[in-house]
Amino acid sequence: MSDTAPPAANGVAAAAPVLPPLYGSLEPLNAQRHGKLRVREAGFAFAREATAVPLAAEEFVAAARSLPIVFAAQPPHLPVAVTGLAVGHSLYVGNDGTWRPGAYVPAYLRRHPFFLVRTAPGSDQLVLCLDPNAPQVSDTQGEPLFTEDGKATPALDRALAFCRSVEEASLRTRAMSEGLAEAGLLKAAVVQFEQAGRPIRIDGFWAVDRAALMALPQEKLKDLRDRGWLEAVYAHLLSIGGLSSLAQQAGPVA
């Protein structure tokens, strides 16, 4: 992966063919087009309808204290933090756009409105882009992205560094998900409990199978530990109990 700075006006960059979740559009950053833009704190109203947020393996331990962590049912079974159980309604974003106090904020949300985009499918060349219509972007408020002579400001340098770290973490997380699946540890899962005297069933996700984990040979467990995956697996398993808490917060089921 190349360490690509924001491209100059004549830089070549391809827009993402499929926009990532929560992004309305993406434009390669350059001083000529975006020289007057600033970034500001704008809360998390943009994630109000998100019920699942991508999560990196390195975030599991911190996130598990306040967010259920599951794996997507579709290959490569990438992990997400569950933020709601009803379509279009996050239980972590308040009416005023604030995130739930004390709850972990996934890096995927903290990166917004920036995103690293590959210049071509399969390319290692990455270009820093932003969603120009995101609430964090302003012409008058916040920190400028470029100086008057078109150079990157410290705010833009920080954004690039953070996006780069998130991208690298996502690649490591994909490798973990694929490794867990290959080891036969990821399987379709169901959580069942009772709420107000009625049985509740939550499914449609994958999780590490405890029985399969316990049955792993010692050398495979050691391999998971040495790769740094075992801690993430335990954090994920502990977090699953949070699904019943989410259901209680969501109120009575229909």
N, C-alpha and C positions, 0 to 999 in steps of 0.2 A: 504494500500500500504506500503510495507516495504521500508526502506531507505537503499537500497543495494549499498554498495561500490563496486568498481571494483573487480571481483572475483579473487581469487588466481588461480594458475595454475591448481589445482584440482577442481576448482569450476564447478558447473553444470549449464549450460545455454543453452537454445534452440535458434537457429537462427530464425529470423522472417520468418514464412511460406510465407508471401507475403510482399515483400519489400515496404516500404513507398515511396511516390513520391520523386524523385531526389536522391535516394540512389541506388548505383549500387550493393552493397553487405553490409552485416553487420557481424561483428565478435565480440564475447564477449571479452572485454579487459582483458588481464592478462599480468603480467610482463615478463613471460618467452617468450611469443610470440611477445609482442609489447614493450618490454623494451627499445628499441632504438628509438622509434617513437617520433616525435615532431609535434606540431601543429603551423601553421602560418596563417597570413592573406593572403588570396588568391583571394579576390574579389568575385563576384557573377556570374561568367561565367557559373557555374554549373546550374544556374537557367535561362539561356538564352532562353530556349524553354518552360518554364513554363508560362502558361497563367492564372493560378489560384493557389493561395498559401493558405494553411490552416491558419486560423486566430482564435485566442482565443477571447472570449467575452470581456475580460479585455483590449484588444488592440483596440476595435472598435473606441473609442473616438479619440485616437491618429492617428489611421490609416485613419479614415474617411476624414481627411483634404487632403489626397493625393491619396487615393485608393478607388475605388468603392468596396462595400462589399455586397455580395449576399449569398444566401443559396443554397446548392446543391439540384437538383431536386430529387435525390434519398434519401429515408429515411436513416439515421435519420436527413437529411437536415442540415448537418454541414456547417458552414459559411466558405467562402473563400474570399480572396482579389483578385480582377480581375486585372491581370497585362498585358493582351493582348486580342485581339479579333480574331486574325488570328492564326490558329493552329501552334504551334511550334515557336511562335515569341513573346517574352516579350517586352513590350514597356518601361520597367523599367531598363533593363540591357543594358548598352552601349556596343559598339564594343570592348572596352578594358576591359570589365567585371565589370566596376564600376556600382553601383546602382545610380539611378537618384538622383541628388543632392536635398536635402530638403525633399525627399519622405520618408515616414515611411518604415522601414525594418521589416517585420514580424519576430516574434520570431522563427518561423519554419525554416527560412533561417539562422538566427543567431546561431541556435543550431548546424547546420551542421559542422562537419561530425559525430557528436555523436547522439545516439538515445537510449532510454530506451526500452528494449524488455522484454516481459513477458516470464517467464521460461516455461509456459505451458498455453494453452487456459483456460481463466477464473481465472488464478492464480493472486494473489496479489504480488507475488515475481517478482521484476524487476531487470534486469542486464544491466549495462551500456555497450553499444556496439559502434563501430565506423565503418565507411566505409573506409577501408585501402587504397582504390584507389582514394579517394577524393583529390582535389587539395590542401586542407588545410593540408594534412598529408605529412610529409617529414622525411627523415632520417638525414638531416643535418641542416635544417633551422627551426627557431621557438622555442617555449618553450617545454622542455621535458615533457613527461607524467609520467615517473617513474624516481626515483632516482637510483643510481648505485646499491643500495641494494634492489631494487624492490618495494619500497614504492611509494604511490601516491604523485605526486608533487602538489603544489598549483594550477597549471594550470588544472590538472585533477580534483582536488577537486571543482574548480569553474565550470568546465564542468558538473560534476555530479549534483551540486546544481542547475544549470540552467536547465538541462534536467528534474530534478525532478519538478521544478516549472512549466515548460512547460507541463509536463504530468498532473500535478494537474489541471492546467488551462484548459487543453483539456477535462478532465472529467467534470468540471463545465460547460464548453461550450456545451458539449453534452447534459447535463441535461437541459440547457436553450433551446437548439434547440428542444428537445423532448417536453418541456413544452409549447413552443410557438406553436408547431404543435398540441398538444392536446387541446390547447385553441382555435384552429381554426384560428390562426393568419397568418400562413405561407401558401401561395398559389402560384401557377404558375404565373409568372409575365412577362410582355413585356414592353420594352422601345421603343418608336417610336419618331423619329425626322427627320428633313430634313438636308441633307448635299449636298452642291453644287447643290441645286435644285432637289435632288432626295430623296425620302422617304427611311429611314433606319429603320430597325426593329431588335432589339436584344431580343432574348428570350432564352429558355432552362434553366432558373434558377427560383428559388423561392425567394419570398421576403415577408416581413410583409405587409399585406393588410391594407391600411390606414382606409378604411371603417370599417373593422372588429375591428380594434384597437379602433376607435372612439365609436363603439357600445358596447364595453365591459362594464359590470356593474362596478360601483365604487369600489366594494370590490376586483374585479379581477385586476383592474388597480393598486390598492394599493398593492396587492400581487406581481405584477410585479415590482413595485417600491421597495418593501421591499426585494425582492430577488436580487436587483441590475440589473435587466434585462431591465428596462424601459429606462435607459440612453443608453444602448447598442442598443435598438430598434430605438431610435431617431437618434443616430449616423448612423446606417445602412440606415435609410430612407434618411437622408441628403446626404449620400455618393452616392446614386443611380445616381444622376445627373452627376457624373463623368464618366458614361458610354458614354455619348455623347462626352465628351472631349477626351476619348480614341479613339473613332471612328475618330475624327478629326485629332488626332496625327497619326493614322494609315494611313491616306491619303485617296485618292479617292477609292471608292469601285468599284469592277469590274462590 
